[in-house]
Structures are given as C-alpha cells and as structure tokens.
Amino acid sequence: MSAELDALIDIVVTGKIKEAAPATQKCLDAGNDAKTIIFEGLSKAMAIVGDYYASKKYFLPQVLLSANTLYQGLNLVLPLLKGKGAGTQKGTVVITVVEGDVHDIGKNIVKAMLTGLGLNVIDLGKDTPIKDIIASAKENKAEIIAESTLMTPTLEGMKETVKILKEEGMTGKTKLMIGGGATSQEFASQIGADGWSYDAVEASKVAQKFLGI
C-alpha cells in the first residue's frame, strides 16, 4: 500500500476533517484510482473505526467525526468512480429515518459505513413517508432498504414497509434491514424484516451478508 493511502487512513481514523480532502487529492496525484482510494483507503479506515467502536475504544462522537472526515474524501472520488460506468459499485441501498422521526445521527454513521464498503447509498434523509421509500427502492433497483427510528410510535412505518413490499412483489428482491433505539431483533422477526442491527458496525455486516460481499 502506498504512503499516501496509509496517511489517508490515519486521517480518517483520527478524524482530521480539514486534512481529508488534500490527502485524498495526494492519493490521486500519486496515481491511485478512485476505486483503490475507496476500497484500500477510506473503506479500511472506517473498518478500523468500526473495530474501535465495537471494542469501546471509540464512542459516538469519534465515530461521527470519522464519518464526516470520510465524506470529505468521498466527495472527491465518488464522481470519478461513477464516471467509469457500471460494475464498479457492489449494490444499492436506500437509507432513511422513517416518517415521524427526525433523529438521524445513527443513520448518517451507517450511511458512512455502507458508502465506505463501495455501495451506492441513496439517502432519503429523515421523516420520510413509506411510499417515498418504496418508490425510491423501485426506481433505483435497490437490493436493500435500511430504515431506522428511535421512537416507538414510528415503528408502525416499518410494519407498513413490509406490507407494501409484499403487495408490490418486492419481498426477497429488496431486503429490509432496520435499526435504531426503538427496534430489536424480536421486533424485526415479528414484522418480517430481513435483518436488524444494533449499531453501524453490525449494519455493515448485515448489508454485506445480503449482498454476498
């Protein structure tokens, strides 16, 4: 691995947000292509951050800082990756916070982890109507819908998602993974969701399992 990539990994892991874009440009200038920077640099950095979070060496503020640092680099290289045509990305995920909930810190960290894996992540933001989530999944031929909520009243939206996926004949073709403080494995099993995760690290593992990567 090049010294430039090693430096970029360290910058993302340590959350040096102002240094991320220049370091990414240095990787490009050194002859690394966008795919290499994403998979050998940014993705590896977020995997390290995930390990630190799982081992409680890092906590939510550090993970969020690393995620924001990651995006400084991704903003430079993702357009280059997409410009090379199909086949470079490993799958499409529609991610959102369900209607009625505006808490999106957890969703943003999961988005960073999934983007770092090389997935095409379509972020619908927060407080998103279920019909819009399904429409986006259909339009973008998404393999995965990732929904989160921290509030018990909005769990009904996740049930509704399962119902509409069945009605639209999308069950199995588009996997539904859920997460957030109001959810549990028991709830996921009860409504017929395909997967559940308690944090961003686990969410990335669930997505990889669904996509076979």
Phi, psi and chi 1 to 4 in degrees:
 res  aa     phi    psi   chi1   chi2   chi3   chi4
   1 MET       -  144.2 -175.0 -178.1  -66.0      -
   2 SER   -74.8  157.3   71.7      -      -      -
   3 ALA   -61.7  -33.6      -      -      -      -
   4 GLU   -64.8  -41.6  -70.1   82.4    8.4      -
   5 LEU   -67.9  -40.8  -76.8  171.4      -      -
   6 ASP   -58.3  -42.4  -77.4  -22.6      -      -
   7 ALA   -65.6  -39.2      -      -      -      -
   8 LEU   -65.1  -42.6  179.6   59.6      -      -
   9 ILE   -57.9  -46.9  -70.8  170.2      -      -
  10 ASP   -62.2  -38.9 -179.1   67.7      -      -
  11 ILE   -64.6  -42.3  -75.7  164.8      -      -
  12 VAL   -68.9  -45.6  173.5      -      -      -
  13 VAL   -60.8  -39.6  170.7      -      -      -
  14 THR   -90.5   -1.4   53.2      -      -      -
  15 GLY    70.1   36.4      -      -      -      -
  16 LYS   -86.4   79.3  -63.5  171.7 -177.5  169.8
  17 ILE   -60.9  -36.6 -165.7  163.9      -      -
  18 LYS   -72.9  -18.7  -69.4 -178.7  179.9  177.9
  19 GLU   -92.4  -10.1  -63.1  179.5   26.1      -
  20 ALA   -66.5  -48.1      -      -      -      -
  21 ALA   -64.4  -47.5      -      -      -      -
  22 PRO   -60.2  -38.2  -24.0   33.3      -      -
  23 ALA   -67.4  -36.2      -      -      -      -
  24 THR   -66.2  -41.1  -57.5      -      -      -
  25 GLN   -62.9  -37.7 -172.6   60.3   52.7      -
  26 LYS   -62.3  -38.4  -79.7 -175.5 -178.5  177.8
  27 CYS   -62.4  -42.2  -70.7      -      -      -
  28 LEU   -64.8  -44.3  -71.1  167.5      -      -
  29 ASP   -63.3  -27.7  -66.9  -17.4      -      -
  30 ALA   -82.5   -0.8      -      -      -      -
  31 GLY   100.7    5.1      -      -      -      -
  32 ASN   -78.7  132.8  -63.4  -73.9      -      -
  33 ASP   -83.0  170.9   62.2   17.9      -      -
  34 ALA   -59.5  -41.8      -      -      -      -
  35 LYS   -61.8  -44.0 -169.1  173.5 -179.1 -178.8
  36 THR   -62.7  -42.7  -60.2      -      -      -
  37 ILE   -63.3  -40.7  -66.9  169.0      -      -
  38 ILE   -69.8  -49.9  -70.1  172.8      -      -
  39 PHE   -82.9  -34.4  -63.5  124.5      -      -
  40 GLU   -95.9  -13.9  -61.8  -61.3  -37.2      -
  41 GLY  -114.4  -76.2      -      -      -      -
  42 LEU   -62.8  -43.3  -61.2  171.1      -      -
  43 SER   -64.3  -43.5 -179.0      -      -      -
  44 LYS   -63.4  -37.2  -75.6 -169.1  175.3 -179.7
  45 ALA   -61.9  -45.8      -      -      -      -
  46 MET   -69.0  -29.0  -76.2  -49.2  -68.0      -
  47 ALA   -65.4  -40.2      -      -      -      -
  48 ILE   -64.4  -44.6  -67.5  168.5      -      -
  49 VAL   -59.7  -41.8  171.9      -      -      -
  50 GLY   -60.5  -42.3      -      -      -      -
  51 ASP   -64.0  -41.4  -71.4  -18.7      -      -
  52 TYR   -63.4  -38.6  -76.1  177.7      -      -
  53 TYR   -67.4  -43.3 -178.3   64.8      -      -
  54 ALA   -63.6  -34.2      -      -      -      -
  55 SER   -91.0    5.2   63.6      -      -      -
  56 LYS    64.4   22.1  -67.2 -174.9  167.5   51.1
  57 LYS   -77.4  -33.0 -178.2  176.4  178.4  178.9
  58 TYR  -114.9  152.0  -88.5   14.6      -      -
  59 PHE  -123.1 -178.7  -64.0   94.4      -      -
  60 LEU   -51.8  -44.9 -163.7   59.0      -      -
  61 PRO   -60.0  -40.8  -24.8   35.3      -      -
  62 GLN   -67.7  -39.8  -69.4   98.6  -33.1      -
  63 VAL   -64.1  -42.9  176.0      -      -      -
  64 LEU   -64.6  -39.4 -168.2   57.1      -      -
  65 LEU   -64.7  -43.2 -178.5   59.2      -      -
  66 SER   -64.4  -38.3  -73.3      -      -      -
  67 ALA   -63.2  -43.3      -      -      -      -
  68 ASN   -66.6  -34.2  -72.4  -26.4      -      -
  69 THR   -67.0  -41.7  -54.9      -      -      -
  70 LEU   -54.5  -43.6  168.5   90.3      -      -
  71 TYR   -67.5  -25.0  -81.3  113.2      -      -
  72 GLN   -62.5  -37.9  -58.6  -56.1  -53.0      -
  73 GLY   -76.3  -42.5      -      -      -      -
  74 LEU   -61.2  -35.6  -79.4  174.9      -      -
  75 ASN   -59.7  -28.1  -72.3  -19.8      -      -
  76 LEU   -81.1  -42.2  -89.2  179.7      -      -
  77 VAL   -96.0  -24.5  -67.3      -      -      -
  78 LEU   -60.2  -42.7  -84.1  179.4      -      -
  79 PRO   -60.5  -33.3  -23.6   34.0      -      -
  80 LEU   -69.3  -38.7  -56.3  176.4      -      -
  81 LEU   -65.2  -47.1 -174.5   68.8      -      -
  82 LYS   -65.9  -29.9  -70.8  173.6 -178.6  175.1
  83 GLY   -68.0  -14.2      -      -      -      -
  84 LYS   -91.3    5.5  -68.0 -173.1  177.4 -178.7
  85 GLY    92.0 -174.7      -      -      -      -
  86 ALA   -70.4  163.5      -      -      -      -
  87 GLY    95.6   -7.8      -      -      -      -
  88 THR   -89.0  -25.3   49.1      -      -      -
  89 GLN  -100.8  153.8  -70.0  174.0  -36.9      -
  90 LYS   -95.4   -7.2  -60.4  177.1  179.6  178.4
  91 GLY   162.6  166.1      -      -      -      -
  92 THR  -117.7  133.0  -62.8      -      -      -
  93 VAL  -123.9  130.0 -178.7      -      -      -
  94 VAL   -97.1  120.0  169.0      -      -      -
  95 ILE  -119.9  143.0 -169.0  167.7      -      -
  96 THR  -167.6  163.1 -170.3      -      -      -
  97 VAL  -100.3  131.0  179.7      -      -      -
  98 VAL   -68.4  161.1  -65.8      -      -      -
  99 GLU   -54.5  132.8 -172.6  170.7   18.7      -
 100 GLY   102.0   -8.4      -      -      -      -
 101 ASP  -127.3  136.1 -167.8  -13.8      -      -
 102 VAL  -118.0   12.9  -65.0      -      -      -
 103 HIS   -86.0  111.3  -60.1   92.3      -      -
 104 ASP  -125.5   11.2   65.0   -6.7      -      -
 105 ILE   -62.5  -48.1  -69.7  176.5      -      -
 106 GLY   -60.5  -42.1      -      -      -      -
 107 LYS   -61.0  -40.2 -176.0  -95.1  -65.2  174.2
 108 ASN   -66.4  -35.7  -69.8  -20.2      -      -
 109 ILE   -70.5  -41.8  -64.9  173.4      -      -
 110 VAL   -61.3  -41.2  171.7      -      -      -
 111 LYS   -58.1  -43.2  176.5 -172.8  174.2 -175.2
 112 ALA   -63.1  -42.8      -      -      -      -
 113 MET   -63.6  -45.1  -64.3  -69.2  -77.3      -
 114 LEU   -69.1  -38.3  -62.2 -178.1      -      -
 115 THR   -64.7  -39.5  -55.1      -      -      -
 116 GLY   -62.9  -25.1      -      -      -      -
 117 LEU   -76.4   -9.3  -74.0  172.2      -      -
 118 GLY    94.7   15.9      -      -      -      -
 119 LEU   -86.9  152.0  -55.0 -178.0      -      -
 120 ASN   -84.5  104.3  176.2   29.8      -      -
 121 VAL  -103.6  118.2 -176.8      -      -      -
 122 ILE  -101.2  110.5  -63.0  162.2      -      -
 123 ASP   -95.3  114.4 -175.4    1.1      -      -
 124 LEU   -91.2    3.1  -60.0 -176.7      -      -
 125 GLY    81.5 -143.0      -      -      -      -
 126 LYS  -123.0  165.2   53.8 -161.9  175.6 -174.4
 127 ASP    54.5   48.0 -168.0   20.8      -      -
 128 THR   -98.0  124.8  -51.8      -      -      -
 129 PRO   -58.8  142.2  -23.1   33.6      -      -
 130 ILE   -59.7  -37.8  -55.6  -54.8      -      -
 131 LYS   -62.6  -33.0   61.4  179.0  177.1   55.2
 132 ASP   -72.0  -35.6  -67.0  -13.6      -      -
 133 ILE   -63.7  -47.5  -60.4  169.9      -      -
 134 ILE   -64.3  -42.6  -60.3  -68.2      -      -
 135 ALA   -61.3  -41.2      -      -      -      -
 136 SER   -66.5  -40.7  179.2      -      -      -
 137 ALA   -62.0  -41.0      -      -      -      -
 138 LYS   -67.9  -46.7  -72.2  175.9   77.4  172.1
 139 GLU   -61.4  -38.7  179.0 -174.9  -14.8      -
 140 ASN   -98.1    5.5  -66.4  -73.9      -      -
 141 LYS    50.9   47.7  -61.8 -178.9  172.7   59.0
 142 ALA   -71.8  136.5      -      -      -      -
 143 GLU   -79.5  -23.5  -72.7   88.5   -7.2      -
 144 ILE  -138.3  138.8  -61.8  172.1      -      -
 145 ILE  -109.7  127.5  -67.0  172.4      -      -
 146 ALA  -116.3  114.4      -      -      -      -
 147 GLU  -116.8  145.6  -65.7 -178.7  -18.6      -
 148 SER  -137.5  157.1   69.0      -      -      -
 149 THR  -160.3  147.1 -175.2      -      -      -
 150 LEU  -104.5   -2.9  -70.7  178.1      -      -
 151 MET  -115.9  131.3  -59.5  169.1   62.4      -
 152 THR   -60.4  -41.7  -54.7      -      -      -
 153 PRO   -59.9  -26.8  -25.0   34.9      -      -
 154 THR   -87.1    1.0   54.3      -      -      -
 155 LEU   -61.8  -26.1  -69.5  173.5      -      -
 156 GLU   -59.8  -32.0  -74.8  -61.5  -41.9      -
 157 GLY   -63.3  -35.5      -      -      -      -
 158 MET   -68.9  -39.1  -67.0  178.2  170.6      -
 159 LYS   -61.0  -41.7  -70.5 -175.8 -175.5  178.1
 160 GLU   -64.3  -36.3 -177.6   70.5   11.8      -
 161 THR   -61.0  -46.2  -56.2      -      -      -
 162 VAL   -59.5  -43.2  173.8      -      -      -
 163 LYS   -61.5  -46.2  178.9 -174.6  171.7 -169.5
 164 ILE   -70.3  -37.7  -62.8  176.1      -      -
 165 LEU   -57.6  -40.0  -76.4  171.5      -      -
 166 LYS   -66.5  -46.6  -74.6  178.9 -178.4  174.4
 167 GLU   -62.0  -33.7  -69.1  173.4   -7.4      -
 168 GLU   -87.7   -0.4  -63.3  -72.7  -26.3      -
 169 GLY    70.1   26.6      -      -      -      -
 170 MET   -99.7   -7.3  -63.4  168.1   68.6      -
 171 THR   -58.7  130.4  -56.7      -      -      -
 172 GLY    92.7  -40.6      -      -      -      -
 173 LYS   -76.1  -41.5  -61.8  172.4 -170.4  172.6
 174 THR  -115.1  112.3  -57.9      -      -      -
 175 LYS   -79.4  142.0  -56.4  -80.1 -169.8 -175.6
 176 LEU  -107.9  119.1  172.9   65.2      -      -
 177 MET  -115.4  138.1   53.0 -172.4  -77.9      -
 178 ILE  -124.4  161.2   65.1  170.3      -      -
 179 GLY  -168.1 -179.7      -      -      -      -
 180 GLY   114.1  159.2      -      -      -      -
 181 GLY   -59.2  -25.8      -      -      -      -
 182 ALA   -86.8   -4.9      -      -      -      -
 183 THR  -103.0  168.6   67.4      -      -      -
 184 SER  -156.9  167.1   64.8      -      -      -
 185 GLN   -62.3  -37.2 -180.0   61.2   64.8      -
 186 GLU   -61.1  -45.3 -177.5 -177.9    6.3      -
 187 PHE   -65.0  -42.7  173.1   71.8      -      -
 188 ALA   -59.1  -43.8      -      -      -      -
 189 SER   -66.1  -38.7  -59.2      -      -      -
 190 GLN   -62.4  -41.1  177.3 -169.8  -29.1      -
 191 ILE   -90.0  -12.2   67.0  170.2      -      -
 192 GLY    90.8   22.8      -      -      -      -
 193 ALA   -69.1  153.7      -      -      -      -
 194 ASP   -80.5  -23.9  -62.7  -69.9      -      -
 195 GLY  -160.8  159.0      -      -      -      -
 196 TRP  -140.2  146.5  171.1   77.0      -      -
 197 SER  -140.5  145.6   54.7      -      -      -
 198 TYR   -92.1  -15.3   54.4   86.9      -      -
 199 ASP  -154.9 -179.6   63.3   19.6      -      -
 200 ALA   -67.2  -34.1      -      -      -      -
 201 VAL   -64.0  -47.5  177.6      -      -      -
 202 GLU   -64.6  -36.8 -174.1   66.7   19.8      -
 203 ALA   -60.6  -40.4      -      -      -      -
 204 SER   -66.4  -34.6   68.0      -      -      -
 205 LYS   -68.3  -40.6  -69.0  176.8 -178.7  175.2
 206 VAL   -63.0  -44.3  170.8      -      -      -
 207 ALA   -62.8  -42.3      -      -      -      -
 208 GLN   -62.8  -38.9  -72.9  179.0   82.4      -
 209 LYS   -63.2  -44.9 -179.4 -178.4  173.2 -173.9
 210 PHE   -61.1  -37.7  -73.9  163.1      -      -
 211 LEU   -93.7   -6.2  -64.5  166.9      -      -
 212 GLY    67.8   39.3      -      -      -      -
 213 ILE  -119.7      -   59.0  174.8      -      -
